[in-house]
Amino acid sequence: MWGTLNNKEIWQGEICNRAKDVSLYWLEGTILPFVTEKNQLFQYLSIRFDVTNRKNAEHVMRQQANREKLLRAITDGISQSLNLQTIFDTACEENRKVIDADRVAIFKFDQDLRCNQGEFAAESLAIDFPSVLNVKVCDPCLVKITALHKCGIN
């Protein structure tokens, strides 16, 4: 933007700003530089329109497209194999790609009623993290989390 204006050219585009309440808002605008007879910049005229709602709608549409892409990839993986491990592996891999995470894993609780232990049944790693596959986990916090979830509290 500033390179264009310093060259005494009209700039057009979108800008993301931060409001005083720290929320983000988007402006689409045009900035016209004014120059003196000696070709010196002396002021700018800015015409802007708030396009936050449009940008938010575009973001929601991109998220929806990503979810649909994820579901297609998982469905394709499942249809190619009825092996549960392959399904878990495919789900982890495709989820990791869509959310651009370093690691996505599926945790399998032991079938006892205590709900405080289990192991990771599948994972997808973007970089060289140590694997947690088949690592037994016993954590009393899992009981609290499971109890809250059963009560409908997230």
BAMI-972006 format. One record per residue: x, y, z of N, C-alpha, C, O in turn; residue in three letters. Coordinates in steps of 0.02 Angstrom, whole numbers, plus 50000, padded with zeros to 5 digits. Example, Ala and Ser with C-alpha at 12.3 -4.5 7.8 and 13.67 -1.06 7.14 Angstrom:
% residues 2
  n.xx  n.yy  n.zz ca.xx ca.yy ca.zz  c.xx  c.yy  c.zz  o.xx  o.yy  o.zz type
 50660 49716 50390 50615 49775 50390 50660 49835 50390 50712 49834 50423  Ala
 50642 49888 50354 50684 49947 50357 50645 50002 50394 50670 50057 50402  Ser
***
This chain:
% residues 154
  n.xx  n.yy  n.zz ca.xx ca.yy ca.zz  c.xx  c.yy  c.zz  o.xx  o.yy  o.zz type
 50042 49941 50000 50000 50000 50000 50044 50062 50000 50036 50106 49957  Met
 50091 50067 50047 50131 50127 50053 50177 50136 49993 50191 50192 49973  Trp
 50201 50081 49965 50243 50086 49905 50204 50118 49848 50231 50160 49812  Gly
 50142 50097 49840 50099 50125 49787 50087 50199 49800 50093 50240 49754  Thr
 50070 50217 49861 50056 50287 49877 50118 50330 49872 50114 50387 49848  Leu
 50175 50305 49893 50237 50344 49888 50257 50355 49815 50294 50402 49800  Asn
 50234 50311 49771 50245 50320 49699 50192 50366 49669 50188 50375 49608  Asn
 50151 50396 49713 50099 50443 49693 50046 50412 49649 50019 50443 49603  Lys
 50032 50347 49663 49981 50310 49626 49922 50296 49671 49928 50296 49732  Glu
 49864 50285 49642 49803 50269 49679 49809 50197 49704 49827 50152 49667  Ile
 49792 50187 49768 49792 50119 49797 49720 50097 49807 49678 50136 49830  Trp
 49706 50034 49790 49641 50003 49804 49653 49935 49835 49697 49898 49814  Gln
 49612 49918 49885 49619 49852 49915 49580 49846 49980 49537 49887 49996  Gly
 49596 49793 50017 49563 49779 50081 49614 49783 50137 49672 49764 50128  Glu
 49591 49808 50193 49635 49814 50252 49598 49785 50312 49538 49797 50321  Ile
 49635 49746 50351 49608 49721 50414 49634 49765 50470 49694 49773 50478  Cys
 49588 49794 50509 49606 49839 50565 49584 49808 50630 49542 49763 50632  Asn
 49612 49834 50684 49592 49813 50751 49557 49871 50785 49584 49927 50789  Arg
 49497 49858 50811 49458 49910 50845 49485 49919 50916 49526 49880 50940  Ala
 49461 49970 50950 49483 49983 51019 49466 49925 51065 49500 49914 51115  Lys
 49411 49889 51049 49393 49831 51090 49431 49768 51069 49413 49713 51089  Asp
 49483 49776 51029 49528 49725 51002 49496 49677 50952 49528 49629 50931  Val
 49434 49689 50933 49404 49648 50881 49432 49670 50813 49456 49727 50806  Ser
 49429 49625 50765 49453 49642 50698 49396 49664 50654 49340 49639 50660  Leu
 49410 49711 50609 49361 49730 50559 49397 49743 50494 49456 49761 50492  Tyr
 49360 49734 50439 49388 49739 50372 49360 49799 50336 49301 49814 50340  Trp
 49404 49834 50300 49384 49891 50259 49408 49879 50187 49463 49856 50175  Leu
 49364 49895 50140 49384 49897 50070 49386 49970 50050 49339 50007 50064  Glu
 49439 49990 50018 49443 50061 50004 49490 50080 49948 49525 50039 49918  Gly
 49488 50144 49936 49532 50176 49886 49564 50235 49920 49531 50274 49955  Thr
 49629 50243 49910 49665 50300 49937 49698 50336 49879 49735 50307 49839  Ile
 49682 50401 49874 49709 50443 49821 49761 50490 49850 49746 50527 49896  Leu
 49822 50490 49823 49872 50537 49846 49864 50604 49809 49849 50605 49749  Pro
 49873 50659 49844 49872 50725 49813 49943 50752 49812 49979 50746 49861  Phe
 49961 50782 49756 50029 50808 49748 50026 50882 49731 49978 50907 49702  Val
 50080 50917 49749 50086 50989 49733 50108 50996 49661 50121 50947 49625  Thr
 50113 51058 49639 50137 51072 49572 50209 51048 49564 50231 51035 49508  Glu
 50246 51042 49619 50315 51018 49617 50319 50942 49626 50372 50914 49639  Lys
 50261 50909 49619 50257 50836 49624 50274 50810 49693 50301 50755 49700  Asn
 50258 50848 49745 50269 50828 49815 50202 50805 49845 50151 50838 49835  Gln
 50203 50749 49880 50142 50725 49915 50125 50774 49970 50169 50795 50008  Leu
 50061 50793 49975 50042 50837 50031 49981 50813 50069 49970 50836 50125  Phe
 49941 50768 50041 49885 50739 50078 49857 50680 50039 49874 50668 49981  Gln
 49812 50642 50075 49780 50584 50045 49705 50591 50055 49682 50621 50104  Tyr
 49667 50563 50010 49595 50557 50017 49579 50483 50019 49598 50445 49974  Leu
 49544 50462 50072 49528 50392 50080 49452 50382 50077 49415 50417 50111  Ser
 49431 50335 50037 49360 50316 50033 49358 50243 50053 49387 50200 50020  Ile
 49321 50228 50108 49321 50160 50135 49250 50136 50148 49205 50175 50161  Arg
 49243 50070 50144 49180 50038 50159 49194 49979 50205 49241 49941 50194  Phe
 49152 49971 50255 49160 49914 50301 49135 49851 50266 49077 49847 50245  Asp
 49179 49801 50259 49161 49738 50225 49170 49679 50273 49180 49623 50252  Val
 49167 49693 50338 49176 49642 50389 49127 49585 50381 49146 49527 50384  Thr
 49063 49601 50371 49013 49548 50364 49027 49503 50304 49019 49443 50309  Asn
 49047 49533 50249 49064 49493 50190 49124 49448 50204 49123 49389 50185  Arg
 49176 49476 50236 49236 49436 50250 49220 49379 50299 49246 49324 50291  Lys
 49178 49393 50348 49157 49340 50395 49118 49286 50359 49128 49226 50373  Asn
 49074 49305 50313 49036 49256 50275 49082 49214 50231 49073 49154 50225  Ala
 49132 49246 50201 49181 49209 50160 49219 49159 50203 49233 49103 50182  Glu
 49237 49180 50264 49273 49136 50310 49230 49075 50328 49255 49018 50328  His
 49166 49086 50342 49121 49032 50358 49114 48984 50298 49111 48923 50307  Val
 49110 49012 50239 49104 48970 50179 49167 48929 50168 49162 48871 50148  Met
 49226 48958 50181 49289 48919 50175 49290 48863 50226 49311 48807 50211  Arg
 49268 48877 50288 49266 48825 50340 49220 48769 50319 49236 48710 50327  Gln
 49162 48787 50292 49113 48736 50270 49143 48694 50214 49135 48633 50213  Gln
 49177 48726 50167 49208 48689 50112 49261 48642 50138 49268 48586 50114  Ala
 49299 48664 50188 49351 48621 50218 49319 48561 50253 49344 48505 50249  Asn
 49263 48573 50288 49228 48517 50322 49203 48467 50271 49208 48406 50281  Arg
 49174 48492 50216 49150 48447 50164 49207 48408 50132 49200 48349 50118  Glu
 49263 48441 50121 49322 48407 50093 49346 48353 50141 49363 48298 50120  Lys
 49346 48369 50206 49367 48320 50256 49320 48260 50256 49343 48203 50256  Leu
 49255 48272 50256 49207 48217 50256 49214 48173 50194 49209 48112 50198  Leu
 49225 48205 50135 49236 48166 50074 49298 48122 50080 49296 48063 50061  Arg
 49353 48151 50106 49415 48112 50112 49407 48054 50160 49430 47999 50147  Ala
 49374 48067 50217 49363 48013 50266 49317 47960 50237 49329 47900 50244  Ile
 49263 47982 50204 49216 47935 50174 49251 47893 50121 49239 47833 50117  Thr
 49293 47925 50080 49330 47887 50029 49376 47835 50062 49380 47778 50040  Asp
 49410 47856 50116 49454 47810 50151 49417 47752 50182 49440 47695 50180  Gly
 49358 47766 50209 49318 47713 50240 49291 47666 50187 49290 47605 50197  Ile
 49270 47694 50130 49241 47650 50078 49294 47604 50047 49277 47552 50019  Ser
 49357 47623 50053 49411 47582 50025 49432 47527 50073 49466 47479 50053  Gln
 49412 47533 50135 49431 47482 50184 49380 47481 50241 49358 47533 50265  Ser
 49363 47422 50262 49320 47415 50320 49361 47398 50382 49334 47381 50434  Leu
 49427 47403 50376 49472 47390 50432 49469 47450 50479 49483 47506 50458  Asn
 49452 47439 50542 49443 47493 50590 49506 47534 50598 49502 47595 50603  Leu
 49565 47503 50599 49627 47540 50607 49639 47587 50547 49661 47643 50555  Gln
 49623 47563 50487 49630 47605 50427 49583 47665 50430 49601 47720 50411  Thr
 49523 47653 50455 49474 47707 50462 49500 47759 50512 49496 47819 50498  Ile
 49525 47736 50570 49553 47782 50620 49612 47822 50591 49616 47882 50599  Phe
 49657 47787 50556 49716 47820 50528 49696 47872 50476 49723 47927 50475  Asp
 49648 47855 50434 49624 47902 50383 49592 47963 50416 49604 48019 50395  Thr
 49550 47951 50466 49517 48006 50502 49569 48053 50533 49562 48114 50528  Ala
 49620 48026 50565 49672 48067 50595 49709 48108 50543 49718 48168 50550  Cys
 49730 48074 50490 49770 48108 50438 49731 48164 50405 49757 48220 50397  Glu
 49669 48151 50386 49630 48202 50351 49612 48260 50397 49613 48317 50376  Glu
 49596 48245 50460 49581 48299 50508 49643 48342 50519 49637 48404 50521  Asn
 49701 48311 50525 49763 48350 50537 49776 48397 50479 49795 48455 50489  Arg
 49765 48373 50418 49776 48416 50359 49728 48475 50359 49748 48532 50347  Lys
 49664 48462 50372 49614 48515 50368 49625 48567 50422 49619 48627 50408  Val
 49640 48547 50483 49649 48597 50536 49721 48620 50542 49737 48661 50585  Ile
 49765 48594 50500 49835 48614 50497 49867 48609 50566 49898 48656 50591  Asp
 49860 48549 50596 49887 48536 50662 49951 48495 50657 49964 48463 50606  Ala
 49991 48498 50710 50051 48457 50713 50035 48384 50728 50070 48339 50705  Asp
 49982 48373 50767 49964 48305 50787 49888 48301 50797 49857 48345 50827  Arg
 49860 48247 50771 49790 48230 50785 49790 48156 50805 49822 48115 50772  Val
 49754 48141 50858 49753 48072 50882 49683 48052 50902 49641 48093 50918  Ala
 49672 47987 50901 49609 47958 50927 49626 47920 50990 49670 47876 50990  Ile
 49591 47937 51043 49602 47904 51108 49547 47853 51119 49488 47869 51111  Phe
 49566 47793 51137 49518 47739 51149 49517 47723 51223 49568 47701 51251  Lys
 49460 47734 51255 49453 47719 51326 49449 47643 51335 49421 47608 51293  Phe
 49478 47619 51389 49469 47549 51406 49396 47536 51419 49359 47582 51436  Asp
 49375 47475 51411 49304 47460 51416 49278 47452 51487 49220 47434 51497  Gln
 49321 47464 51536 49297 47461 51605 49254 47523 51619 49252 47568 51578  Asp
 49221 47524 51674 49176 47579 51690 49210 47638 51724 49178 47689 51736  Leu
 49274 47633 51739 49307 47687 51775 49321 47747 51730 49325 47803 51756  Arg
 49330 47737 51666 49340 47792 51618 49400 47835 51634 49401 47895 51619  Cys
 49451 47806 51665 49509 47846 51681 49572 47820 51646 49627 47844 51660  Asn
 49564 47772 51602 49623 47746 51568 49605 47723 51498 49548 47709 51481  Gln
 49657 47719 51458 49649 47697 51389 49715 47706 51353 49768 47711 51384  Gly
 49711 47707 51287 49771 47716 51247 49754 47750 51182 49696 47752 51161  Glu
 49805 47778 51150 49796 47810 51085 49794 47755 51032 49840 47715 51026  Phe
 49740 47755 50994 49729 47702 50945 49753 47721 50876 49767 47677 50835  Ala
 49758 47786 50862 49781 47810 50796 49807 47881 50804 49786 47918 50849  Ala
 49853 47899 50760 49877 47968 50761 49905 47986 50692 49923 47943 50652  Glu
 49909 48050 50681 49941 48077 50622 49987 48133 50645 49966 48179 50680  Ser
 50050 48130 50624 50100 48179 50645 50125 48218 50584 50139 48188 50532  Leu
 50131 48284 50591 50157 48324 50537 50233 48326 50538 50265 48329 50485  Ala
 50261 48323 50596 50334 48326 50603 50356 48270 50650 50315 48231 50674  Ile
 50419 48267 50664 50448 48211 50702 50434 48216 50777 50480 48227 50817  Asp
 50372 48208 50796 50355 48201 50867 50362 48127 50885 50353 48084 50842  Phe
 50376 48113 50948 50374 48042 50967 50302 48017 50965 50255 48053 50985  Pro
 50293 47957 50942 50227 47929 50936 50198 47913 51005 50234 47894 51051  Ser
 50133 47920 51011 50098 47901 51073 50055 47839 51062 50017 47819 51105  Val
 50062 47808 51003 50022 47749 50989 50037 47695 51040 50094 47683 51059  Leu
 49983 47663 51062 49987 47607 51109 50017 47626 51177 50038 47583 51215  Asn
 50020 47691 51191 50042 47713 51257 49982 47711 51304 49932 47744 51291  Val
 49988 47674 51357 49934 47670 51406 49932 47735 51447 49984 47759 51469  Lys
 49873 47762 51456 49864 47823 51494 49815 47808 51550 49761 47781 51539  Val
 49834 47826 51610 49790 47820 51668 49790 47888 51702 49840 47907 51732  Cys
 49735 47924 51698 49733 47992 51724 49666 48003 51759 49613 47997 51727  Asp
 49667 48019 51824 49604 48030 51860 49562 48088 51830 49501 48089 51838  Pro
 49595 48134 51797 49558 48190 51767 49510 48166 51713 49459 48197 51700  Cys
 49526 48110 51681 49482 48083 51629 49414 48065 51657 49364 48070 51622  Leu
 49412 48043 51719 49348 48026 51751 49305 48089 51756 49245 48087 51740  Val
 49334 48144 51777 49297 48207 51784 49273 48231 51716 49215 48251 51709  Lys
 49317 48229 51666 49299 48252 51600 49242 48209 51571 49194 48235 51543  Ile
 49247 48143 51580 49196 48097 51554 49130 48109 51591 49077 48109 51559  Thr
 49132 48119 51656 49071 48132 51694 49038 48196 51672 48977 48199 51664  Ala
 49077 48249 51662 49049 48312 51638 49017 48304 51569 48963 48330 51556  Leu
 49051 48267 51526 49026 48256 51459 48960 48218 51461 48913 48233 51423  His
 48955 48167 51504 48894 48128 51509 48836 48170 51534 48778 48157 51519  Lys
 48853 48223 51573 48802 48269 51599 48785 48324 51549 48741 48365 51562  Cys
 48818 48324 51492 48804 48374 51441 48843 48438 51451 48827 48488 51419  Gly
 48894 48438 51493 48935 48496 51504 49000 48488 51465 49037 48440 51475  Ile
 49014 48535 51421 49075 48531 51380 49132 48568 51413 49187 48570 51385  Asn
***
